[in-house]
């Protein structure tokens, strides 16, 4: 596994993302009944938002996952919890695998967290998965996320969870060497790498 993370290009990537999001396994992403035009419009909107970024993850050049990073203070989480300096929100959707690889999702998740924590301003990653999404809850826990309670958002009841750098390091120590690691992680064409403002299907 060798991951490269690039910004989403809505015009180029909408057909692919639509094919992922409209499968039943991606129902918690919230776009199960979306058209391609709706998917493109959503990612055009994200591209125009300085507080929200969309990223496509490639595995040896093949699209493998979608990740969104965002500033919680400028998201539906604003006012729902006490946002701290250094908080970065994250959503993650792993694409359907033609041939399942043991440990692949864990390797993707680890690479995404390393990508986000590579920004020195990011001190804590925030996620808010649907309470019914038990699979992602288990993966979050393995990777160091700590639940902080349930909150009501416009489209779901969500488990607000946080992962600090220390939480993630402890989780990695517990995982090693049980899980396979990506051979490399590369970021291309990222002038708007994830940043937290002064003062994250999952």
KENUDREN-148905 format. One record per residue (C-alpha): residue in one letter; x, y, z. Coordinates in steps of 0.02 Angstrom, whole numbers, plus 50000, padded with zeros to 5 digits. Example, Ala and Ser with C-alpha at 12.3 -4.5 7.8 and 13.67 -1.06 7.14 Angstrom:
2
+---------+-------+-------+-------+
: residuo :     x :     y :     z :
+---------+-------+-------+-------+
:       a : 50615 : 49775 : 50390 :
:       s : 50684 : 49947 : 50357 :
+---------+-------+-------+-------+
% end
This chain:
202
+---------+-------+-------+-------+
: residuo :     x :     y :     z :
+---------+-------+-------+-------+
:       x : 50000 : 50000 : 50000 :
:       x : 50064 : 50171 : 49951 :
:       x : 49942 : 50314 : 49980 :
:       x : 49938 : 50482 : 49893 :
:       x : 49815 : 50617 : 49949 :
:       x : 49759 : 50747 : 49824 :
:       x : 49624 : 50881 : 49826 :
:       x : 49457 : 50826 : 49755 :
:       x : 49416 : 50899 : 49584 :
:       x : 49226 : 50902 : 49582 :
:       x : 49211 : 50898 : 49393 :
:       x : 49334 : 50754 : 49375 :
:       x : 49288 : 50653 : 49529 :
:       x : 49098 : 50671 : 49544 :
:       x : 49058 : 50514 : 49441 :
:       x : 49174 : 50408 : 49547 :
:       x : 49115 : 50481 : 49713 :
:       x : 48933 : 50461 : 49659 :
:       x : 48965 : 50276 : 49624 :
:       x : 49031 : 50255 : 49801 :
:       x : 48903 : 50361 : 49894 :
:       x : 48750 : 50279 : 49818 :
:       x : 48795 : 50104 : 49876 :
:       x : 48709 : 50038 : 50032 :
:       x : 48872 : 50022 : 50130 :
:       x : 48891 : 50212 : 50118 :
:       x : 48716 : 50252 : 50183 :
:       x : 48784 : 50346 : 50333 :
:       x : 48870 : 50468 : 50215 :
:       x : 48697 : 50539 : 50183 :
:       x : 48696 : 50545 : 49992 :
:       x : 48621 : 50375 : 49953 :
:       x : 48491 : 50449 : 49836 :
:       x : 48599 : 50588 : 49764 :
:       x : 48621 : 50614 : 49577 :
:       x : 48792 : 50645 : 49498 :
:       x : 48744 : 50827 : 49479 :
:       x : 48705 : 50839 : 49665 :
:       x : 48873 : 50761 : 49710 :
:       x : 48966 : 50881 : 49596 :
:       x : 48870 : 51029 : 49668 :
:       x : 48913 : 50974 : 49845 :
:       x : 49100 : 50964 : 49807 :
:       x : 49098 : 51126 : 49710 :
:       x : 49023 : 51203 : 49867 :
:       x : 49158 : 51128 : 49976 :
:       x : 49294 : 51190 : 49858 :
:       x : 49226 : 51367 : 49878 :
:       x : 49226 : 51356 : 50069 :
:       x : 49392 : 51407 : 50150 :
:       x : 49345 : 51310 : 50308 :
:       x : 49308 : 51143 : 50224 :
:       x : 49420 : 51036 : 50113 :
:       x : 49391 : 50874 : 50017 :
:       x : 49531 : 50752 : 49979 :
:       x : 49543 : 50597 : 49870 :
:       x : 49657 : 50458 : 49930 :
:       x : 49745 : 50350 : 49801 :
:       x : 49819 : 50179 : 49833 :
:       x : 49961 : 50155 : 49709 :
:       x : 49869 : 50276 : 49595 :
:       x : 49696 : 50198 : 49611 :
:       x : 49560 : 50298 : 49701 :
:       x : 49532 : 50217 : 49870 :
:       x : 49453 : 50340 : 49991 :
:       x : 49374 : 50510 : 50014 :
:       x : 49418 : 50619 : 50162 :
:       x : 49348 : 50787 : 50215 :
:       x : 49433 : 50902 : 50340 :
:       x : 49343 : 51051 : 50413 :
:       x : 49347 : 51186 : 50546 :
:       x : 49217 : 51138 : 50678 :
:       x : 49184 : 51321 : 50723 :
:       x : 49123 : 51347 : 50544 :
:       x : 49020 : 51187 : 50532 :
:       x : 48858 : 51115 : 50601 :
:       x : 48958 : 51078 : 50759 :
:       x : 48971 : 51264 : 50798 :
:       x : 48885 : 51293 : 50963 :
:       x : 48863 : 51107 : 50997 :
:       x : 49022 : 51088 : 51097 :
:       x : 49163 : 51198 : 51162 :
:       x : 49277 : 51210 : 51010 :
:       x : 49460 : 51222 : 51059 :
:       x : 49604 : 51300 : 50962 :
:       x : 49682 : 51161 : 50860 :
:       x : 49521 : 51063 : 50831 :
:       x : 49501 : 50990 : 50655 :
:       x : 49347 : 50894 : 50599 :
:       x : 49358 : 50742 : 50488 :
:       x : 49243 : 50633 : 50382 :
:       x : 49305 : 50475 : 50296 :
:       x : 49230 : 50361 : 50164 :
:       x : 49331 : 50211 : 50105 :
:       x : 49290 : 50158 : 49927 :
:       x : 49222 : 49984 : 49888 :
:       x : 49359 : 49856 : 49868 :
:       x : 49364 : 49738 : 49719 :
:       x : 49478 : 49625 : 49820 :
:       x : 49469 : 49654 : 50008 :
:       x : 49639 : 49676 : 50090 :
:       x : 49656 : 49630 : 50274 :
:       x : 49694 : 49785 : 50376 :
:       x : 49665 : 49903 : 50230 :
:       x : 49535 : 50015 : 50316 :
:       x : 49645 : 50030 : 50470 :
:       x : 49794 : 50079 : 50361 :
:       x : 49687 : 50211 : 50273 :
:       x : 49626 : 50279 : 50439 :
:       x : 49802 : 50288 : 50510 :
:       x : 49865 : 50378 : 50354 :
:       x : 49722 : 50504 : 50364 :
:       x : 49761 : 50543 : 50547 :
:       x : 49946 : 50562 : 50508 :
:       x : 49900 : 50679 : 50364 :
:       x : 49793 : 50787 : 50478 :
:       x : 49916 : 50788 : 50623 :
:       x : 50055 : 50839 : 50502 :
:       x : 49980 : 51013 : 50516 :
:       x : 50063 : 51082 : 50673 :
:       x : 49905 : 51181 : 50713 :
:       x : 49800 : 51023 : 50729 :
:       x : 49800 : 50963 : 50908 :
:       x : 49638 : 50865 : 50912 :
:       x : 49532 : 50779 : 50779 :
:       x : 49344 : 50784 : 50795 :
:       x : 49220 : 50660 : 50722 :
:       x : 49031 : 50645 : 50737 :
:       x : 48974 : 50478 : 50664 :
:       x : 48793 : 50422 : 50665 :
:       x : 48751 : 50329 : 50826 :
:       x : 48694 : 50181 : 50718 :
:       x : 48863 : 50164 : 50634 :
:       x : 48937 : 50036 : 50752 :
:       x : 49075 : 49983 : 50632 :
:       x : 49152 : 50156 : 50626 :
:       x : 49131 : 50173 : 50814 :
:       x : 49239 : 50019 : 50840 :
:       x : 49371 : 50082 : 50718 :
:       x : 49371 : 50254 : 50799 :
:       x : 49404 : 50175 : 50967 :
:       x : 49548 : 50070 : 50898 :
:       x : 49629 : 50226 : 50825 :
:       x : 49620 : 50326 : 50986 :
:       x : 49455 : 50420 : 50981 :
:       x : 49366 : 50449 : 51147 :
:       x : 49176 : 50473 : 51145 :
:       x : 49115 : 50632 : 51230 :
:       x : 48927 : 50605 : 51217 :
:       x : 48784 : 50607 : 51095 :
:       x : 48729 : 50765 : 51005 :
:       x : 48582 : 50802 : 50889 :
:       x : 48628 : 50867 : 50718 :
:       x : 48512 : 50914 : 50575 :
:       x : 48521 : 50744 : 50491 :
:       x : 48570 : 50624 : 50630 :
:       x : 48601 : 50582 : 50811 :
:       x : 48791 : 50580 : 50821 :
:       x : 48926 : 50519 : 50940 :
:       x : 49043 : 50666 : 50964 :
:       x : 49220 : 50597 : 50985 :
:       x : 49394 : 50669 : 51001 :
:       x : 49570 : 50606 : 50967 :
:       x : 49721 : 50705 : 51028 :
:       x : 49897 : 50674 : 50969 :
:       x : 49931 : 50581 : 51133 :
:       x : 49774 : 50475 : 51112 :
:       x : 49828 : 50426 : 50937 :
:       x : 50006 : 50385 : 50988 :
:       x : 49941 : 50271 : 51127 :
:       x : 49826 : 50184 : 51003 :
:       x : 49967 : 50157 : 50879 :
:       x : 50075 : 50082 : 51015 :
:       x : 49935 : 49960 : 51056 :
:       x : 49910 : 49915 : 50872 :
:       x : 50091 : 49883 : 50825 :
:       x : 50139 : 49766 : 50749 :
:       x : 49967 : 49687 : 50729 :
:       x : 49910 : 49795 : 50583 :
:       x : 49993 : 49819 : 50413 :
:       x : 50056 : 49994 : 50378 :
:       x : 50057 : 50091 : 50214 :
:       x : 50225 : 50090 : 50127 :
:       x : 50217 : 50278 : 50102 :
:       x : 50104 : 50429 : 50114 :
:       x : 50120 : 50571 : 49988 :
:       x : 50024 : 50735 : 49974 :
:       x : 50013 : 50818 : 49803 :
:       x : 49950 : 50987 : 49747 :
:       x : 49892 : 51043 : 49918 :
:       x : 49904 : 51233 : 49929 :
:       x : 49753 : 51225 : 50045 :
:       x : 49814 : 51088 : 50161 :
:       x : 49700 : 51067 : 50313 :
:       x : 49717 : 51212 : 50432 :
:       x : 49628 : 51261 : 50590 :
:       x : 49567 : 51441 : 50605 :
:       x : 49657 : 51546 : 50735 :
:       x : 49591 : 51545 : 50910 :
:       x : 49304 : 50768 : 50571 :
:       x : 49030 : 50484 : 50355 :
:       x : 49129 : 50457 : 50482 :
+---------+-------+-------+-------+
% end
